């Protein structure tokens, strides 16, 4: 009975373990790498997984993380080696009083870093799309109305438009609340919605939709509330 299929992007259409990660800013010191890698590995968000993989190696020894907190759609924070660390979106950083370079505020998919409340740099993440995505989207697009809801900026808009087709609805910089509201609006128009997301920022939308499918990079660490859980 489903007539609308809604996709998240990060960790759903893209794969965290093949994303390209680059740090933009002064070269990180060994102690900073240890702190950021230790914090990032506490999150199952695809961006954090990509950063953790980029910073750590098989012999990496994580430092204890205190007061870890993850705010859906915004970022993660915690204390490592007595340093207060924030990693997240530009809007979240600005709301906490972090002064950032103007050109960085407007950049694409980036995870910004603040140490002790001071801007330190950003991780630029270039998405790697799952190889089967284009064919899957084309097949579903022939049968259902397709939409994309993502918290990222519209840097990949042209590529996503080719993947999803001209009839698809695409919305960028969507918060978890925005995603939930979109699903509710579709349902208020008597549509039946299937939501496919990563299970973290999409938890509300997955629960609200008639059918929720969570794509999880690490099923053993994270089992989101949904009707279906797919191992990525």
C-alpha positions in Angstrom: 0.0 0.0 0.0 3.0 2.3 0.2 3.0 5.0 -2.4 5.9 7.2 -1.1 9.5 6.1 -0.4 11.6 8.6 1.6 15.4 8.2 1.8 18.0 9.7 4.1 21.4 10.2 2.5 24.3 9.9 4.9 24.9 6.3 5.9 21.9 5.2 3.9 22.7 6.0 0.2 26.4 6.5 1.2 28.8 4.2 2.9 30.8 5.4 5.8 33.8 3.1 5.4 34.6 4.4 1.9 34.0 8.1 2.4 37.0 10.4 1.8 38.0 12.4 4.8 40.3 15.5 4.9 41.1 17.8 7.8 40.9 21.4 6.9 43.0 23.6 9.3 46.4 23.5 11.0 47.8 20.0 11.2 46.5 18.1 14.2 49.0 17.2 16.9 49.2 13.6 18.1 47.4 14.5 21.3 44.6 16.1 19.4 44.3 13.1 17.1 44.0 10.8 20.2 41.3 13.0 21.7 39.2 13.4 18.5 39.6 9.7 17.5 38.5 8.6 21.0 35.4 10.9 20.9 34.4 10.0 17.4 34.5 6.3 18.0 31.7 6.6 20.6 29.2 7.6 18.0 27.5 5.4 15.3 26.7 8.3 13.1 28.3 7.7 9.6 30.3 10.9 9.7 31.8 10.0 13.1 32.5 6.5 11.8 34.4 7.9 8.8 36.4 10.3 11.0 37.2 7.6 13.5 38.4 5.3 10.7 40.5 8.2 9.3 42.2 9.1 12.6 42.7 5.7 14.1 44.6 2.5 13.2 44.6 -1.1 14.3 47.0 -0.2 17.2 45.1 2.9 18.3 44.6 3.0 22.0 41.5 5.1 22.9 41.5 7.5 25.8 38.6 7.5 28.3 35.7 9.8 27.3 33.7 11.6 30.0 30.3 13.2 29.8 29.7 12.0 26.2 26.6 13.4 24.7 25.2 13.1 21.2 22.6 15.6 20.0 20.8 14.3 16.9 21.2 16.4 13.9 23.8 18.6 15.6 26.9 16.9 16.9 28.8 15.1 19.7 30.6 16.4 22.7 32.6 15.1 25.6 35.8 15.4 27.7 39.0 13.6 26.8 42.2 14.2 28.7 40.5 17.1 30.5 39.8 18.8 27.2 36.2 19.8 26.2 35.6 18.7 22.6 32.7 19.5 20.3 32.3 18.0 16.9 29.3 18.9 14.7 27.5 21.2 12.4 28.3 24.9 11.7 25.0 26.0 13.1 25.5 24.1 16.3 29.0 25.6 16.7 27.7 29.1 16.1 24.8 28.6 18.6 27.4 27.8 21.2 29.4 30.9 20.6 32.2 29.4 18.5 33.7 32.0 16.1 34.3 30.4 12.7 35.8 31.6 9.4 33.1 32.9 7.1 34.0 30.7 4.2 33.9 27.6 6.4 30.4 28.3 7.6 29.1 28.0 4.0 31.1 24.9 3.0 29.5 21.6 2.1 29.5 18.3 4.1 31.9 19.2 7.0 32.1 18.2 10.6 33.5 21.2 12.6 35.8 20.9 15.7 36.1 23.1 18.7 38.6 22.5 21.6 37.9 24.3 24.8 35.2 26.3 23.0 37.7 27.5 20.3 37.4 26.6 16.6 40.2 24.2 15.6 39.3 23.1 12.1 36.9 20.9 10.1 36.7 17.5 8.6 35.6 17.7 5.0 33.8 14.5 4.1 33.3 13.5 0.5 30.5 10.9 0.2 31.0 7.5 -1.5 27.6 6.2 -2.7 26.8 2.6 -2.5 27.4 0.9 -5.9 23.9 -0.5 -6.1 22.1 2.7 -5.3 21.5 4.1 -8.8 19.8 0.9 -10.1 17.7 0.5 -6.9 16.5 4.1 -7.0 15.6 3.9 -10.7 13.5 0.7 -10.1 11.7 2.1 -7.1 11.1 5.4 -8.9 9.1 3.6 -11.6 6.7 2.3 -8.9 6.6 4.9 -6.2 7.1 8.6 -5.5 10.6 9.1 -4.2 11.9 11.8 -1.8 15.3 12.6 -0.2 15.6 14.2 3.2 19.2 15.0 4.4 20.9 17.1 7.0 23.7 17.8 4.6 24.0 20.9 2.4 23.1 20.7 -1.3 26.7 20.2 -2.6 25.7 16.8 -4.2 22.3 18.1 -5.5 23.2 17.6 -9.2 24.4 14.1 -8.7 21.4 13.2 -6.5 19.0 14.6 -9.0 20.4 12.1 -11.6 20.1 9.2 -9.1 16.6 10.1 -8.0 15.1 11.4 -11.2 13.4 14.7 -12.0 10.2 13.8 -10.2 11.8 13.3 -6.9 11.5 15.8 -4.0 14.9 16.7 -2.4 15.3 18.7 0.8 18.6 19.6 2.3 19.7 20.8 5.8 16.8 18.9 7.4 16.8 18.5 11.1 15.3 15.3 12.7 12.2 17.4 13.4 12.0 18.5 9.8 12.1 14.9 8.6 9.4 13.9 11.0 7.2 16.8 9.9 7.7 15.9 6.2 6.4 12.3 6.9 3.4 13.7 8.8 2.6 16.1 6.0 2.6 13.2 3.5 0.3 11.1 5.8 -2.1 14.1 6.2 -2.5 13.9 2.5 -3.5 10.2 2.8 -0.1 8.9 1.5 1.4 5.7 2.9 5.1 6.3 3.6 8.1 4.0 3.8 11.2 5.6 5.3 14.7 4.4 4.8 17.3 5.9 7.2 20.4 5.3 9.3 18.3 5.0 12.5 20.0 7.8 14.4 18.9 11.2 13.2 16.0 9.5 11.5 14.5 7.8 14.6 11.4 10.0 14.7 10.7 9.7 11.0 11.2 5.9 11.0 8.8 5.5 13.9 6.2 7.8 12.3 6.2 6.2 8.8 4.0 3.2 8.0 7.1 1.2 7.4 10.6 2.1 8.8 13.8 0.5 7.4 17.0 1.3 9.2 20.4 0.7 7.4 23.0 0.1 10.1 26.8 0.1 9.6 27.4 -1.7 12.9 24.3 -3.8 13.8 26.2 -5.3 16.8 26.6 -1.8 18.4 23.4 -0.2 17.4 19.9 -1.6 16.9 17.5 1.3 16.1 13.8 1.1 16.7 12.3 0.3 13.3 10.3 -2.3 11.5 13.3 -3.6 9.6 17.1 -3.4 10.2 19.4 -4.0 7.3 23.1 -4.6 7.7 24.8 -2.0 5.5 
